[in-house]
């Protein structure tokens, strides 16, 4: 299903840390996967992600953060809102880490578009797997 609705590619010149980037074929919804081989405490991983967001958007704030079970994996779900170049954005994503490495599995869009893309966001995020 993702292949039909999303364009994706191995990142070469987009977000510098993302291994893969995604774009909804018909809309302004984006995604990315940031993976590293190093294990990072998952709470620290969300703190690092938030600090990175604040570097790009000084007004960034966490509006939701909770643990969830996704496909048998305990992850942290976090939502961050902020403004970059006068554009109000929202990042929604899963953060996961274990002895095999750390993964940030994220979507982002304009804050005014979140409800429009709610089903697509949930479908994308709930496809998270460590395999």
C-alpha positions in Angstrom: 0.0 0.0 0.0 2.8 2.4 0.8 4.2 2.0 -2.8 0.9 3.1 -4.3 0.5 6.2 -2.2 4.1 7.3 -1.5 7.2 8.1 -3.5 10.3 7.1 -1.7 14.0 7.1 -2.3 17.3 6.6 -0.5 18.3 10.0 0.6 21.2 11.6 -1.1 20.7 15.4 -0.8 17.6 16.1 1.3 17.5 16.1 5.1 21.1 15.4 6.0 20.5 12.6 8.6 17.6 10.8 6.8 18.5 7.4 5.3 15.2 7.4 3.3 12.8 10.1 2.4 9.1 9.8 1.5 6.5 12.1 -0.1 2.8 11.4 -0.5 2.2 11.2 -4.2 -0.8 13.5 -4.0 -0.2 16.0 -1.3 2.0 17.8 1.1 2.8 15.1 3.5 6.4 13.9 3.9 8.2 11.2 5.8 11.7 10.1 6.7 13.7 7.3 8.4 16.8 8.2 10.4 18.6 5.1 11.5 21.9 4.6 13.3 23.8 1.5 14.4 24.4 2.9 17.8 22.0 2.1 20.6 20.7 5.3 22.3 18.4 5.4 25.3 15.0 6.0 23.7 14.2 8.9 26.1 17.5 10.5 25.1 16.8 9.9 21.5 13.6 11.9 21.8 15.5 14.7 23.6 18.0 14.8 20.8 15.3 15.0 18.2 13.6 17.8 20.0 16.9 19.8 20.4 17.5 19.3 16.6 13.9 20.6 15.9 14.6 23.6 18.1 17.8 24.3 16.1 15.6 24.7 13.0 12.6 26.2 14.7 13.4 28.1 17.9 9.6 28.1 18.8 9.4 24.2 18.6 7.5 22.5 21.4 6.5 19.0 22.2 2.7 18.7 22.2 2.4 15.0 22.8 4.7 12.2 23.9 3.7 8.7 24.9 4.8 5.1 24.8 3.0 2.8 22.3 3.3 -0.8 21.1 3.7 -1.0 17.3 4.0 -4.3 15.6 5.4 -5.9 18.8 7.9 -3.0 19.5 7.7 -0.5 22.3 8.3 2.9 20.8 7.8 6.5 21.9 5.3 8.5 19.8 6.1 12.2 19.8 4.5 15.2 18.1 6.5 18.5 17.7 5.1 21.8 16.4 7.1 24.8 15.3 7.7 27.4 12.6 10.4 27.3 9.9 10.6 30.3 7.5 7.0 31.4 8.5 5.6 27.9 7.8 3.9 26.2 10.8 4.8 22.5 10.7 4.1 19.4 12.7 6.4 16.4 13.1 4.7 13.1 14.2 6.9 10.1 14.7 8.0 7.0 16.4 11.4 6.6 18.2 12.9 3.2 18.8 16.2 1.9 20.1 17.7 -1.5 21.0 21.0 -3.3 20.8 20.8 -3.3 17.0 20.5 0.5 16.7 18.2 3.5 16.8 15.5 4.5 14.5 13.4 7.7 14.0 10.4 7.0 11.8 8.7 10.3 11.1 6.1 12.2 9.1 5.7 15.9 8.8 3.4 18.4 7.2 1.9 21.9 7.7 -0.1 22.1 11.0 -3.2 23.1 8.9 -3.0 19.8 7.0 -2.6 17.3 9.8 -6.3 16.4 9.9 -6.5 16.1 6.1 -3.7 13.5 6.2 -4.6 11.8 9.5 -5.3 8.4 7.9 -2.2 8.6 5.7 0.0 9.5 8.7 -1.4 6.6 10.8 -1.0 4.1 8.0 2.6 5.2 7.4 3.6 5.2 11.0 1.9 2.0 11.9 3.9 0.3 9.2 7.0 0.7 11.4 9.0 -2.5 11.7 12.6 -3.3 12.7 13.0 -5.8 9.9 
